[in-house]
Amino acid sequence: MRSKITYTFLFILAIAFNLNAQDGQPYRKWKVKHRLSVAPVKSFYKNHPKHTSGTKAQIGFCASYKSEILLGRKTNILIGLDYFNQGLKFKGYYKADTYTYIFDESYAYLHEVRIQEVQVPLMLKICFNSEKEHFYTPYFLGGIGARYIFGSYSVISNDTTGLTVYDAKDNVDFENQRLQKGLNAFYQGGLGLQYNFRDSGRAVFFEFTYRYSISRLHYDGNNHTNNLNIRDSHIVFALGMRL
């Protein structure tokens, strides 16, 4: 999977360079720019207070491609594809047939979960000055997006003995499904700052966006050994370039 993603981004990068080299009008209306970025991700999770404790986010990251469509001097549209790898860990129960459990709030099992998903953001970018006339441009981002979970993995271990009872793929999707399993939507908003290469229309940028999922995640552990709905949101700190 990682190799396929790498080849895809290299292919997109080659196309982007070719398209920009063919056009000498970098700021004309409806021109499409190409943005590539990588980002650490700070996630926030709110878990079931009666069935879990100590919920913490694990380190996450994002790789992104976006097309930036120029509409006017200060307003553009962004649409793209983001790959996310993130996760969480918490203490909870494990209701397997061969394991005894009591709902005594002891939370004897540690769950460590990784989630892979793709997101399709659609955003309006509003600049605070003209990119063509300034070297530095601060801007606002806001919009919606779709997210699709295509893989998840969990490790479940006894917190007392340290023995692993499950270490394999599991089933993380959404409490409320849309159209198909693993598909839902989110809201987003953020701020950014870019340095403009005014003669070419290229830029280097840093931005952060806050993304809030419309539906909670649903985690059922190993073959329905758990049944948890988890609220999630995250902040993406992106560093990238516009070609």
C-alpha positions in Angstrom: 0.0 0.0 0.0 2.8 2.5 0.9 4.6 1.8 -2.4 1.4 2.4 -4.4 0.9 5.7 -2.6 4.5 6.8 -3.3 4.2 6.0 -7.0 0.9 7.9 -7.2 2.4 11.0 -5.7 5.4 10.9 -7.9 3.2 10.6 -11.0 1.1 13.6 -9.8 4.2 15.6 -9.2 5.5 14.9 -12.8 2.2 16.0 -14.3 2.1 19.1 -12.2 5.5 20.2 -13.3 4.6 19.6 -16.9 1.4 21.6 -16.7 3.0 24.6 -15.1 5.9 24.7 -17.6 3.4 25.0 -20.5 1.6 28.1 -19.2 3.1 31.6 -18.8 0.1 33.2 -17.2 0.3 32.0 -13.6 -2.6 34.1 -12.1 -5.2 33.9 -14.8 -8.8 33.0 -13.8 -9.6 29.3 -13.7 -6.0 28.3 -13.8 -5.3 25.1 -11.8 -2.4 25.0 -9.4 -1.1 21.8 -7.8 -0.4 21.6 -4.0 1.6 18.8 -2.3 2.1 18.6 1.4 3.0 16.4 4.4 1.7 16.9 7.9 1.8 15.6 11.4 -1.7 15.1 12.8 -2.9 15.9 16.3 -6.0 13.8 17.0 -8.7 14.1 19.7 -10.9 11.2 20.8 -13.8 11.1 23.2 -14.5 7.5 24.3 -17.3 5.8 26.2 -16.9 7.0 29.9 -18.5 3.8 31.4 -16.6 1.2 29.3 -13.1 2.8 28.8 -10.5 4.9 30.6 -7.3 6.7 29.7 -8.1 7.3 26.0 -5.1 8.9 24.2 -4.2 9.7 20.6 -1.2 8.1 19.0 1.1 9.8 16.5 -0.5 10.4 13.2 0.5 11.8 9.8 -1.1 12.9 6.5 0.1 13.2 2.9 -1.9 15.3 0.6 -2.4 16.5 -3.0 -4.8 19.3 -3.8 -5.8 21.2 -6.9 -6.1 24.9 -6.4 -8.5 26.6 -8.8 -7.9 30.4 -9.1 -11.2 32.3 -9.1 -10.2 35.9 -8.4 -7.5 38.1 -6.8 -8.2 36.8 -3.3 -10.5 33.7 -3.6 -9.7 30.2 -4.7 -11.2 26.7 -4.5 -9.3 23.7 -3.2 -10.2 20.1 -3.9 -7.9 17.1 -3.4 -7.0 13.7 -1.9 -5.5 13.2 1.6 -4.1 9.9 3.0 -4.3 9.6 6.8 -2.7 7.2 9.2 -3.6 7.8 12.8 -4.7 6.0 15.9 -5.6 5.8 19.6 -5.1 3.7 22.7 -7.3 3.1 25.7 -8.1 0.7 28.5 -11.3 -1.2 28.3 -13.1 -4.6 28.4 -12.6 -7.6 26.2 -15.8 -9.7 25.9 -14.4 -12.8 24.1 -16.0 -16.2 24.7 -12.9 -17.8 26.3 -12.2 -14.8 28.6 -13.9 -13.9 31.8 -14.9 -10.3 32.3 -16.8 -8.2 34.9 -18.1 -4.7 34.3 -16.4 -3.5 37.5 -14.6 -0.5 35.9 -11.2 -2.2 36.2 -10.5 -1.9 32.5 -8.1 -4.8 32.4 -7.3 -4.7 28.6 -5.2 -2.2 26.7 -6.5 -1.5 23.1 -4.1 0.1 20.6 -5.8 0.9 17.3 -4.4 2.2 14.0 -6.7 3.6 11.3 -6.0 4.3 7.6 -8.3 6.4 5.6 -8.6 8.7 2.6 -10.3 12.1 2.7 -11.6 14.2 -0.1 -11.6 17.9 1.1 -13.5 20.7 -0.7 -12.5 24.1 0.6 -12.8 27.8 -0.1 -9.5 29.7 0.3 -9.9 33.4 1.1 -6.6 35.4 1.0 -6.1 38.6 3.0 -4.1 40.2 0.2 -3.3 39.7 -3.4 -0.8 36.8 -4.1 0.4 38.6 -7.3 1.3 41.8 -5.4 2.8 40.4 -2.1 5.5 38.0 -1.1 3.6 36.8 1.9 -0.1 36.0 1.9 -2.1 34.9 5.0 -5.4 33.1 4.2 -8.5 31.4 5.6 -9.7 27.9 4.7 -13.2 26.5 5.2 -15.4 23.8 3.8 -16.5 20.2 4.0 -15.2 16.8 2.9 -15.7 13.1 2.6 -13.8 10.4 4.5 -13.4 6.7 3.8 -11.8 4.2 6.2 -10.2 1.4 4.2 -8.1 -0.3 6.9 -7.7 -0.7 10.6 -5.5 -2.7 12.9 -5.6 -3.3 16.6 -3.5 -4.9 19.3 -5.3 -5.9 22.5 -3.3 -7.0 25.5 -4.0 -7.8 29.2 -2.8 -4.7 31.1 -1.9 -6.8 34.1 0.0 -9.7 32.6 1.1 -8.0 29.4 0.0 -11.0 27.3 -1.4 -10.1 23.8 -4.9 -11.6 23.2 -5.4 -10.1 19.7 -3.0 -8.7 17.1 -4.6 -8.4 13.6 -6.9 -6.4 11.4 -10.2 -5.4 12.9 -13.3 -3.5 11.9 -13.4 0.3 12.5 -16.1 2.2 10.6 -18.8 4.8 11.5 -21.7 4.8 13.8 -23.8 6.2 11.0 -22.9 4.9 7.5 -23.4 6.9 4.4 -23.9 5.2 1.0 -21.5 2.4 1.9 -19.6 1.0 4.9 -16.7 3.2 6.1 -17.9 6.3 4.3 -18.9 9.6 6.0 -18.2 13.3 6.0 -16.6 16.1 8.0 -16.4 19.9 8.5 -13.1 21.8 8.3 -11.7 25.2 8.9 -8.2 26.7 9.3 -5.6 29.4 8.6 -2.5 29.4 6.5 0.5 31.5 5.4 2.3 31.2 2.1 5.5 32.7 0.5 4.8 33.6 -3.1 7.1 33.3 -6.0 5.2 36.0 -7.8 6.7 35.6 -11.3 5.7 31.9 -11.6 2.7 31.7 -9.2 4.4 29.0 -7.2 4.4 29.2 -3.4 5.6 27.5 -0.2 3.0 27.3 2.5 2.3 26.3 6.1 -1.3 25.8 7.3 -3.3 24.2 10.0 -6.8 22.9 9.6 -9.3 21.6 12.2 -11.5 18.7 11.0 -14.6 17.5 12.8 -16.2 14.3 11.8 -20.0 14.3 11.4 -20.4 10.7 12.7 -18.6 9.0 15.5 -16.3 6.1 14.8 -17.5 2.6 15.6 -15.0 0.1 17.1 -16.0 -3.6 17.7 -12.6 -5.0 18.5 -12.1 -8.7 17.7 -15.3 -10.1 16.2 -17.6 -7.9 18.3 -15.7 -8.3 21.6 -16.3 -4.5 22.0 -19.0 -2.1 20.9 -17.8 1.5 21.2 -18.7 4.7 19.5 -15.8 7.2 19.6 -16.0 10.9 18.8 -13.0 12.0 16.8 -11.5 15.2 15.4 -8.0 16.3 14.5 -5.7 19.2 13.6 -3.5 18.9 10.5 -0.2 20.9 10.5 0.7 20.9 6.8 3.9 22.1 5.2 4.0 22.0 1.4 4.5 23.7 -1.9 2.2 24.9 -4.7 3.5 24.2 -8.2 
